Amino acid sequence: MTHTAFGKRLRAPGAGRSNALHAGAWWLWALGLATAASRTTNPLLLGLLVGVAGYVVAARRTDAPWARSYGAFVKLGLAVIAIRLVFAVFLGSPIPGSHTLFTMPELPLPDWAQGVRIGGRVTAEGMVFALYEGLKLATLLICVGAANALANPARLLKSLPSALYEVGVAVVVAMTFAPNMVSDVVRMRAARRLRGRPTGGIKAVLQIGLPVLEGALERSVATAAAMDARGYGRTAQVPKAVRRTTSTLTVGGLLGVCAGSYTLLAAEGAAFGLPVLAAGLAAALTGLWLGGRRSVRTRYRPDRWGVRAWLVSGSGAAVAALMIWAGSYDAGALHPGVVPLTAPEFPLWPAASVLLGLLPAFVAPLPNLPKESG
């Protein structure tokens, strides 16, 4: 095989019905990046995670309505940072500091409210700590926004286990509401701009907000009603013992997954978090498999989990695993100190692990975008 032929085989093909990337792979990739973001407060690494997510979204998102939601999540992340800083100014910070930026009038509080203050001294250490924490939460939101922009909600719902078909209608409403709302905002702002009406300011927001919320909810409910009319969620009769076993395994497994995930995202707890997560995941999968026996619904052209889906999801899992491992031997680089104030370092190996998240930009199928004329 020549070098040119080998390069053509590695080149990402155009996305089609037969080779479309599984929507779950995008969510696993994004959750891996979000897990990595939860393990650090280093602004350099968090900025790198945001850059990786943004580059993949720019390279692989389509022109579908849900693909436009990424910008809304970025703006939401910026708003979270601003709100966190405002809270640090008016409500204080748990971090003591010696570098006073300014002092605000402090509101006296009763004795039972000790430890809480409104106003007072605002320090540079407290503001930097608030900035780090707000940036971490904003990065988590942006990673979730990347999954929303890349994964087709309908195809993701189509891939749900059979045991979850009964809640599929509610899932459709929840997952299509935000993309439809973003699409309506873009459409209404363009219409107002063509009519010569302002698109910014509080008055314009109030005039656009209600129709946007109403239209997005109506379209989501219409989609759910169409699914219900087609028999979505129809179930068959199974023995009572099987139903009880299924419910016990599913609920217990999901609780184990939540507990294991929480311990993994915490600063300490990865040692016993992994066994709890694995046991909960095994129980939940067993319950879902038993619950699938109730479903009498067939799938038309089910999405296949191919090699490219493994590469995309594996890259996110690798970023998360390497970041967790880096926290065990170089915690100081992942969590720069604020007392005393020090400039954050740029750890090379954690940064290199974050760059593994760029793999979907090269292996995922290329979106079929309309060609511009002229």
Buried (B, 14 or more C-beta within 10 A) or exposed (E): EEEEEEEEEEEBEEBEEEEBBBBBBBBBBBBBBBBBBBBBBBBBBBEBBBBBBBBBBEBBBBEBBBBBBBBBBBEBBBEBBEEBBEEBBBEBBEBEBEBEEEEEEEEEEEEEEEEEBBBBBBBBBBBBBBBBBBBBBBBBBBBBBBBBBBBBBBBBBBBBBBBBBBEBBEBBBEBBBBBBBBBBBEEBBEEBEEEEEEBEEEEBEEBBEEEBEEBBBEBBBEBBEEBBEEEBBEBEEEEEEEBEBBBEBBEBBBBBBEBBBEBBBEEEBBEEBBEBBEBBBBBBBBBBBBBBBBBEBEEEEEBEBBEBBBBBBBBBBBBBBBBBBBBEEBEEBBBBEBBEBEEBBEBEEBBEBBEBBBBBBEBBBEBEEEEEEE
